[in-house]
Amino acid sequence: MGTCIICGTPVDGGHVCASHQEDVLFEFRGNNAAQLVPSRFYEGTVDGYADFGVFVDIAPGVTGLLHRSELDRRLDSLDWEPGDTVCVKVTNVRDNGNIDLAKSIRQSEREFRGKIILDGDGETLPSDEDDDADADADEETPDPESTPAESASDSADTDDTAIDTDDTAIDTDADESSPTENDPSPTDATADPTPAETDGDAAAVTESTGDDVASESVADTAGGTADAAVDAEAVTDTDADTNGTAAVAVAESDDADAETVDADDADPAPDTVSADDADADSDTTVAALTDQVGEAVRLDGEIVSVRQTGGPTIFELRDETGVVDCAAFVEAGVRAYPDIEVGDVVRLDGEVEQRRGELQVETEALVALEGSARDAVTDRLADALTDRARPDELDPIGDHNTVAEMAESLLDVAEAIRRAILESRPVVIRHPATAAGYVAGAAIERAVLPLVREEHARSDAEYHYIVRRPLENAVYDMDDATNDATQMLQDRDRHDEKLPLFCFVGAGSTADSVDGLGLLGVYGAERIVLDAIAADPEISDVVEQVVTGDAADLSIGALTATLAAALNPEVSEEMQHLPAVSYWENTPAAYTEAAEQAGYDAEQVRHLREAIALEAYYQSYQDKRELITDLLFDDAGGLAGHIAEQFRQKLDDELATAQANLDRREHDDVGVAVLDTDQFTHRFDFPPTTLLLDELHYVERDEGAFLTIGVGMDELYLRSSQSLDVRAIAEAAAEAAPEADVTARGIREGRIEFLSGRREAAREAVIDAAVDRFE
C-alpha cells in the first residue's frame, strides 16, 4: 500500500490516485504497448512526420501516432523536430498494438505536479532510483587500503572481457580509436582474448589491456568465410607515422603470428562489395523472415527509405518478396552508415527480431553492392517486379461493354499501381469530394491496403504508402498541386521517401488541370488520370497514362470498382455493390443486379449513397478512411441508414427554401429556373450548391426542354435536360458580355465564372447562350 504523491491518499500498487492520474508525467521504460495505461501523460521523443500526423516514441520500439485531428494548429505549423522531447497523452492502445495519442498543453516536466517511472513491473519514483544509484556507487568505491596493482588488475580484467559484438559491423573508419602519438604504449599484452565469431562479412575486434589503447583486428570483409572463428592476438607498436596515427593490429587466422601493420598501409573494411567478392544469391528473403526470428540472416536488396529516429537509423530494405525495417545503431540520433542512401543495392547481415509484433532486422553489417553483383540483384528484383505487378485478367462488374473495351488500359493502370507498391513508392489517390468520387477513391484504397500490408512489415505502412486526398471539385488546380508538391518534397527530404504515384479518379481530365498536373511533372512524379468522361487532348501531354471512357451510362465509381477487383482479386466480392452506389439516377440494370446478388437491396444502396454524400461534404479535405470503410464495407449496425436520415432532412429543408425563391421563366420554349444561391441558400452548410441544383433540377423539370441555373457571387452552375457544351456556352456569353470576363472553370460540374461586378450581365448572357443551343 502506497500513497498518492499529489494528495497523500492511500493507493494500492502505485504512487498516484485515480483523481490525479492526469497531473503526473510518466516516463515509460517498458517494452510493450500493452504496458501503457491510457489517459495518462507520457514523455516521448518525436520520431517523424507524416501527412496525417506525428509519430512519437514513448520508449524504444513503442511508438504512437499523434493524429493531426488532435492538434490545436495546422500540422505544418508544428515546430517539433525529430529527436525533440515532448509530452503526449495516450488516449487508446488498440488490440493490434497501435497507440493513439493526443497533444498535451503542458510540454515540460516542471508544468506537471510530479513524475513517475513506469516499466513492465510497476511504478517507481525518480527519488527511489537516485537512492539506489547512490547505494550502488558506495558499493563500487574502491577500498582505500587496496594496492594500485590490485586496482589496475581489476581494470585490466574488465577491459579484457569488453568485446562489443556490435562492432562486428563493417566500418570504413578502421583507425577511429587509434591512440595518439603521446599516448603510452603497453609493454606486455599477455591476455588471452576470447575469439570473436562473426556471421558473414564482419570485422573482428579485440582490445589490449593498456590504458586507453584500443587495437582493432580487421578481418577480410568481402570474401571471408562466415563460420570461421578467428583467434586474434593483439600486437601493438609504439611507432607512429608522421600524422600521429598509431599502428593497427591486424589479426591473422589459423595460428599465424600477429603482424604489425602501419595505419597508412592497412586496408580499411570496405563499404562496397564488388562482383568478385559477392555471392550470387542472398541467404534468405524478406518473406522467409517470419520463420527466422532470433536467427542471423543475410539479405540482398534495395534501400527504399532511410529514417533517422531519436535512437537507431531505420533502413527499409526491399527484395523480390517484400520490405522489412532494418535498424542500425551507432548512438542515439546519429545516422548509421551515412554513405548508404535510398536506391542503393546492398548486402545486409543481421539478426531477426520482433518489435511490438513487427519483424525487424538488427543490422550488424551493411555494404553497397557494385558491378555484376549489383546487376544480378537489380535484374532479379526487376524480373520479380514485372511478374508480380501485372494482374492476370480484368473481369468487368455487370458486364458493361465500355468497361470491357477498356480492359487492357485498366490493366495498365492496375500494373502501374501495383508496381508503385512493390517499389515502395506512395500511391496518392485524388478524387472529388462527392459520393461518386468517394466511392471511386475508396474502391482503389480498399484494394491497395492489403497489398501494402503484405509488402511492408511496419504496421503504420498503410498510412505512408496509400494516401487518399479528396478535392473540392474535379479540377486539379495550382492550389491543389502546390499542396501536393510541398508534401511530397517534405516527405522526400525529411523521411527519404520516394516520389509518389498520383492517381486521379474522376478528376484532372479537363484542360483546367493542365497547370497543376504539369507542376507535379516538373519533379518527375508519375501521374495517371482515370475518368468516366473523355479527357481533353491537352491532358495526354502532361500525364503518363490517360484512361477515360465516354459512355452516358458509365460512372467513375463503376469504372474503379472493376479496376479495384483486378488490382486485388481478394477484394472482388466487396466491390460488387459499389457501381450501383455511385449513380444518383438511371442506374444500369446490370449494376443493380450485381448489388442485389451481393446482398444490397435498393434501399441499402440509396442509404449508402446519401450517407457518403453527407460525409463527403463535412471535412471535405480529409479522407475519413475509417468512417468511409465502415459505411461502404463494414456497416453492420445501421450507420448508413442513420446518416442517410440526416442527409434527407437537410436536403429537403434546403430544397423547400430554394423552391420558394426560384425565378421561373419561359425562354423560347425552354423552361428556365434561376436560383440566387448567394441570397437564398445556406452557403456554408449542407447541401453544397452542386448537390442542391441536381435535386432542384430533378424535381422542377418537366417533359420539355428545361434549364436550371444557380447563380452565386461570381460563379454559376448549369443543369440541363439536354447535353450542352459548357465551354461553347461560356465562349458565346463572353462575346455577348465582354466586360464580365465569362470563363468555363469546371465543365463536369457545369461551372462558369465571371466578375462579380458584372453579375447580372453575365447571368443573362449565359442563359441566352444556353437556350440558343437547345434543339
N, C-alpha and C positions, 0 to 999 in steps of 0.2 A: 504494500500500500504506500503510495507516494502522495505528494501534494502539488497542487497547481502552482506553477512558478509565477502566475499573474495574481491570483486571488487567495492562494493558500488552501483552497478547497481540497479535501481528500479525493484522490483519483486512484483507480485500480489499474495498474500496469502501464503507467505513463507519467508525464510531467505537466500535462495541461488538461483542464477540464473541458467539457463539451461546449461551454459558453464562450470559451476563449480560444477555440481552435484557430480562428482567423486572425488572432492578434500575435501569433507566433510565426517566425520564419523557420522553416525546416531545411536542414542540409541533408540530402538523401545520399546514403552510401551503400544502398542495396544494389542488387544486380538484376532485378526483375521488376517489370511494371506492376505486377500483381502486389508487390510490397508497398506501393504507394497508397496513401489514404486520400480519397477525393475530398474536395472542399478545403484543402489546406494550401498554404502558400509555400513555395519551394524556391530555393536558389538554383539558378541554372546558367548555362552558357549558350550563347547564340551559335547555332551550328550553321545555318544558311537560310537563304530566302527562296521562295517560290512565288508564282503569281497569285497563289491563293493564301499565302500566309508565311509564317516564320517557324523554322524548326529549332527547338531549344533542347539541349542536352541536360537532363536532370541529373544524370550520372553517366559514366562511360557505358555505352550500349543501351541506355534508356533515354529515348528521345520522344518528345511530344510535339504536337502541332498547335501553334497559336494561329488560328484561322483569322483572316483579315476582317471577318464579320465581328470578331471580338475586340477589335482595336477602336480607339476613340479618335482615330485620324486615318488618313489615307496611308496605305501600306508604303507607298514610295516616299512618304514624308517621315517615316520612322527612322530615327538616327542611330539605331543599333547596328553594330558591325559584328561580323563573325568573330567569336572569341570573347565578346563582351559578357560580363556577368550581369544577369538580370533577375528580377523576381517575377514569378508567374504563379497562377493558381491552377491546380489540377482540378478540372471540372468532371472528368469522367475517364475511367480506364476500361476500354472495351474488351470483349471476350478474346479478340484476336491480338491483344497486346497494344493496340493503338491508344495513344494518350491524347485527350483533348485538353487544351489549355486556355486560360483567359489571362488578360494582361492585368497586372497589379498596379494600382495607383502608387503604392509605396515601392520605391526602387532602390532602397538601401537598407542594410541591417538595422541601422540606428532608428529608422522610422517604425520598426516593429517593437513590441514590448518584451521580446525575448527571443531566444534562439535555441532550437533543439536539434540534435543529430539523430537521424532515423536510419537504421540499417535493417537488414533482414531479420535480426534477432530482437530488436526492441529500440527503445529510445534512451539516449544519454545526453547529459548536459556538457557543453564545452568546458565548464569548470572541472567536471569529473575527469575529462581527458587530460586537462592540464596537470591535475594532481597525479594521474598515472604516469604522465611523461616525466614529471619531476622525480617520481619514485624510481623509474627506470634509469634516469640519469644518475641518481645516487648509487644505484647498484653497479653501474658501469664505470664509476670513478675509480681509477687505478689506485691500488694500495700504495701509500707514500713510502712504505718500507720495502716495496719490491725493487729489484735492481733494474737499471736501464737495459741490461742484457735480456732480462726476462720480458720486459715490455716490448723490446724490439722483436724478440722471438715470437711473442703473441701476434704482433702486427704482421710479421712475415707469414705466419701460418694462415692468417686471414686472407692475405693477398694471394697466396698460392691457390686457394680454392675459389677465387673470384673469376672464374671463366664465364663470361657472359655469352650465352648461346645466341642472344640477339645479334651479336657481332658477326655471325656467320653470313650475314647479308653481304652481297657483292658491293664493294665500296671502292671508288676510284681514288679516294684520298687515303692511300695506304700509309702515308707518313704523318697523319694528322696528330698522333700522340707522341711523336719522336721527341726525345729530350733536347734541350738547347745545349749550346757549347759549354756553358758554365755549370751545367748540372753535374754532380758527382756520378761516377760510374762504379758499379759494383765490382768487386774483385773476385767474387765467388758466386756461382749460380748453381747450386747443387740440388735444388728442389726437383723432385720427380713429378712433372706436371701430368695431370690426367689427360689421356688422349682425347682430342676433340673430334667427334664424329659429325660429319655433315651429310645432308641429303641433297644430292645433285651438285650443282656448281656452288661452292662456298669457300669462304676464307677461314682457315683455322687460326685462332688467335690464342697466344699464350702470354703470360705476364711473368717477368722476372721478379726476384724478391727484393731488388734495390729500391731505395726511396725514390718515388716519383719517376720511375723508369718503366715505360710500357713498351715492350718489344713485341712487334706483330709478326706472326708467322703466316705468310700468304701462300695458299695453295693455288694450283692452276685452276682458274675459274671457268675455263672454256671446255677443256677436254678431260677433266678429272673424272675418276670412277666414283659413282655415287656412294657405294657401300664401303669404300676403303677407309680404314682408320689410320690416321697419321700420328706417329709418335714423334712429337716435336721436342727438340732441345733448344732452349732459348740461349743464344750466344750473343753477347753484347760486345761492343767495341767502343773505346773511348775516342777513337778518331772521328773527327767531324770534318765535313767538307767546308769550303770557303764560305758557304751561305749559312753556316752554323747548324746544319742538319746532321743529326747523329746517324749512325749505321742502323740498318733494319735487319733484324734476324729473320732469315727465311728458312722455314722448316723443311727438311727433306724427308720423304717417306722411306720405309723399308730399312731401318737401321743405319742409313747413311749418316755420316758425321754432319753436324750443322755447319753451314757455310756462311761466313760473314760477308754481306753484300752492302756496298755503299748505297745510300739512299738515291743518289743520282743515277746509279746503274740498275736499280731494282725496277722491274716492270710492275706497275700498279695493276690491281684487279680490273679487267676491262669492264666497261658498261655496255658493250655491244657484243653480240655473238655472230661470227661470220658463218658462211656456209660450211666451211671445213670443220668448224667447232661444233656445230649444232647437229643434234639427232634429227632424223627425218620426221618423226612423229612425236607428239606430246604424250606424256604418260597417261593422262586421263582427260576427261572432258567436263564441262560445267554440268551437263545433265547427270553425270555419274557421281557428283559430289555428295548427293544426299546419302549415299551408302558408304561414304568415306570420312565421316565426322571423326575427328581425332587422329586422322592419318596424315602423313606427309605426302604431298602431291606436287606434280609439275603440270603447268598449263601453258599452252601456246595460244596466243590470240591477239586481238587488237584492243588498245586502250580507248574506250569510248567516252569516258569522262573522268575528271580528277576533281575531288572536293577536299579542301583543307578544313578540317574541323578544329575545335579547341584542343583536341588530342592528336589522333593519328591523321595521316593523309589517306583518303579513300580513293583507290583506283577501281574503276569499273572495267572489267575485262570481258570481252566478248569472244567466244569461239563459235564453231558451227552449230552448237547445240543450245546456247543460251548466254546469259550475262550474270556475273557474280561480282559482289563487292570484295575487294582485297585491301586490307588495312596494313599500312606500313608506318612504323613509329620511329621517330628519331628522338624528339622531345616534344612536350606539349605545344601545339600550334605551329610547329616547324615543318616545312614542306620536305617530305622524304623523296628521294630520287628526283631532284629538280630537273634533271635532263630528260626525264620521261614525260612526254606530252600526249595530248589527245591525238589519235591517229597513228601512234607508234605501234608497230608489231613487235611483240615482246615474248620472252620466256619468263615465267614466274614460278618460283619454288616457295612452298609454304605449307601450313597446316590448316586443315579444315576445322572450323568451329561453328557453333551455333550461338547467335546473339539474339535474344528476345524471339526465339523461334525462327530466325532467319539464318541462312548459310552465309558464312564469311570466311575468307582465307586470310590467315595471319601471315603476312609476307615475310619471308626470310631472304629472298634474293630476287632481284628484278633486273633484267637486262634487255636491251633492244636487239632485235634480230637484224642481220644485214645480209646482203647478197642473195644467193639462191635459197638460203634458209628462210629469209623473209618472203621471197617469192612463193615458196612452197606453201607457207601458211596463208598468204594472201589468196593464192589460187584456190586453196581448199575452202576458205571462207566464201569466196565468190561463187564457187560451184554450189555449195550448200545453200547460199542465199537465193540463187536462182531457182533451185529445186523447191525451196520452202515458200517462196514468195508468190508464185503463180498458182491461183486456185484451179482446181480441176475442171469445174464447169459452173455455169450460171443457170439457175432454174427460176424463171420469172414467176412471181406470185400472181395468181389469177390469169396466167397465160395472156398477158397484154401484148398485142402484136408489136407495138412500138418499142416496148422494153426488150422483147425478143430480138428485134432487129439491132438493138444496141448492145447485144451480148458481148462481143469482142471488146468494144470500147469500155464497157463496165468492168470486164475482167482486167483490162489495162489499169483502170483506177484501183481496183482491188489489189493488184500486184504492187502498185506504187505505194499504197498504204502499208501493206504487209512488209514490203522491203524497208520502209522507214522504221517500222517497229524493230525489225531484225538488225538494222544498222544503228539502233539506239538513237534515232532522231525523233524528237517530239512530233506528234501529229496534232495540228491545231485545226479544229472544225469551226468554221464561221457560217452562221445561218441567221435568217431574220427572226426577230422576236415575235413570231406568230405561231398559231397552233401547228400549221403545216411545217414551218421552219423548225420548231422544236421536235416534232415527230421525226423529221429527216435527220437532224443532228443527233438525236438520242439513239436512233437506229444504228448509226455508224459507231457511236460511243459504246453501245451495248455489245457490239460485235468485237470491238478492238480491246476492251478492257480485259477479257480473259487471255487474249494473246499477249498483252503487256505483262500480266501477272505470271504467265507461263515463261516468258522470256527473261524476266528480271526477278532476282531473288529478293530485292528490297520490297517491304510491304507498302512503302509510300511511292513506289514506281508509278502507280496508276495516276498519281497527281502530277507527275513530271512528264510522262510520255504520251498522255492523251488529254488534251485540253479543249473544251467546248466553250466558245465565246459568242454569245448572241449579238447580233447587230440591231440597231434601231430600225433599220429598214433594209431593203435588198440592195442598196447601193453601198459599195465599199469605197468610201471617200478618203481624203487625205487625213482626216482626223482619226479614222479607224486605223489606217495604215501607219501613221506616226506612232500610235499607241502600240501596235504590234511590233514595229521595228525597234522601238525603245525597249520593249520587254525582251525580245529575242536577243538583242545585243547585250543587255544586262545579264541574261542567263548565260550567254557565251563567255562574257568576261568574268562574271562572279563565280559561276559554277562549272565552267568549261563544257557547257552543253553544246551539242551540235545545233546548227540552224535547223528549224523545223520544216516539215511539210505542211503547207497550208491547203486545206480542202474547203472550198466554198460551195455550199449546197443551197440552192435556191437563192443565191446572191452572187453579185460580181459579174453577171453575164452581160451587162449593158455598157455602152461606151462611157457612162458616168463613172465607171470604176477603173478606167484605164490608168489614171494618175496614181491611185492607191496601189493597184497591183504592180505598177511599174516601180514604185519605191521599194517594195519587197524584192523585186528582181535585181535592183542595184546591189544588194548584199548577197545575192545568189540563193535566196530561199526558193525552194520548189513550190509551184502553185498549180492547183487543179481546180477547174470550175465545172461543177456538175449542176445541171438545171433541167427543168421540165419544159422550158421555152427555148426557142432558138436564140443563140448568142449573137451579139453584134460582131461584125467581121473584125473590128479592132482588137477584140479580146484575145484572139489567137496569137497576136503579136507580142503579148505581154505575159502569157502563161505557158506552162509546159504541156498541159492537157486541157482540152475543152470537150466535154461530153454533154450534149444537150439534146433533148427530144423536142418535138414540135407537133404535139397532138392535143386537141382541145380537151380530151378526157384523161390527160395524164397529169398527175400531181408530183411534186418533188418528194413527198412522203412515200408514194408508191415506188418511185424510182430508187430511192435509197434503201427501202426495205429489202428489195431484191438484191441490191449491192451488198447489204449487210449480211444476208444469208450466204452469199458467195464468199465474202470475207472470212466468215467463220461459220461453217455448216452446223456447228453445235448449237447455235442460237437460231437456226432457221425456223423452228416451231414458234419461237417467240415473236417472229416478225409478221406472222400471217394476218394479224388484225390491224397492223399499222396503216396499210394503204387506205382502208375504209375510214380510219380516224382522221386522215388528212384532207378529206373532202367535206365542204360545207353543204354542197348540194350536188345532184346529178352523179352520185357515186356509181361507177361501173358495177354491174351486177356481179361480175367475177370477183371483185374485191369484197362485196357484201357477203357473198357465199364463203369466201376464204375466212372472213372474220367469224361467221356463224360456225363453221367447222372447227375453228379454234376455241369456240365456247363464248363468243362475244355477240350478243344479240344487238338489235338496232338501238335499243335504249342505252345499253352499256357503251356502245360506240359513241353515241351522242354525248353521254356524260363525260367520257374521256376527252373528246374534242373540246367541249366547253370548259372543262377543268383546266386543260392545258392552256387554252386561250386566256383564261383569267390569270393563271400563274405566270404566263409569258409576259404579261403587262407589268406586274409588280416586280421591282428589282430587275428590270429587263436586261441589264448588262451582266447579270450573274447567271451561271449555268444551272444552279439549283439541282445538281446532279442527283442527290439522294431523293429529293421530292419528286422529280420527274420520273425517276426509276420506280418509286412507289406507285405513282399513278399509272404509268404505261405497262408495267410488267408485274408488279408485286402487290396490287391492290386487293387485299383480302378482307378489308374492314369497311368498305363503302366510302373510302376517301374521295374518289372521283364524284360519286353522287352528291356528297356533302358540298364540295366546292362548286359543282355544276349548279346547285340551287342558288348560290351567291351570284354566279355568272348570270343566270336568267333574271334574277331580281334586279340586279344593277342595270343590265341591258334593257329590260322592259321599262324601267323608270326613265332612263335617258331617252329611249325611243319615243315614249309618250310626250316628253318635253319637246323633242325635235319635231314631231308631227304637228304639235300645236303652234309651232313657229316657222313652218315651211312657207316659202314663197312659191306657190304653184302657178304655172302659166302654160300657155299653148304657143308654140312657135313653129309655124309651117308644118302643121300636122304632127309635130313631135311634142309629146308631153315633157315638161321641164319642171323639176322640183329643186329649188335652191335653198340651202340651209346656211345661215350665217353662223359658222361654228365658233367664231370668236365671241359672239354675243349670246348664243343660246345652247351652249354645251358647257359641262364642267371639264375644262381643258386639262386639268391635272388629276383627273380621277378616271377610273374605268367606266365605260369602254373607250379605247382610243378612237380617233376620228375615222380611221380606215374601217374598223370593225362596225362602228355605228352606221357609216354610209352603206356598207354592204347590207346590213339588216334593213335600213331605211329604203334602199333601192328595191329590196326584195318585197317589202310589204306595200310599197307605193305604186309600183309599175303595173300596167295593165297589159292587155294583149298587143297593143300597138307599140310604136316606137316611143322610147322613154329615156330621159336623161336625168340623172341625179347629180347635183353638184354641191359639194361642201366648200364654202369659201371662208378662209381664215384671214389673218392679218396680212400675210404676204405669200400665201400659197393656197391652192385649191386642189380638190380631188374630183375626178370624173368617174361616174359609174354609168354604163350604157347598156341598153338592151341589145345592141349590135356591137360587133367588134369594131373598134375605132383605132386609128393610128394617132397616138397621143403626140408624137413628135410633129407630125404634119399639122395637127390642130394648133400646137404651140407656135409653129412657124407662121401659120396663117394669122394667128392672133397678134403675133409680134409685128407683122406688116400693118395690121389694122390699128394697132396702138403702139407705135414705135417708142413712145415716151415711157411705156410701162415696163420695158425690158422683160418681156414674157419669155420663159425658158422651160422646157421639159426637164425635170430633175428626178425622174423615177417612173419610167413608163410602166413598170409592173404594177405599181400602186395607182397609176393614173394621176401622178402628182405634177403640177405645173407651178412654177414660182414666178413672182412679179414684184415690182416695187410697191411697198405699202401705200405710198402717196398717190399711186395711180390704181388703186384697188378697184374702183367701180368700172373704170375704162377697161382694165384687164379682164374683169369678170364678163362684161358684155361681149368683148371681142372673142373670148374663149367660147361662150355659148353660141355665138353666131357661127364660128368656125366649126364647132362640133355638129350643130344642126345641119349645116351645109353638106356634111359628109354622110348623113343618113340616106339609105337607099329607099 
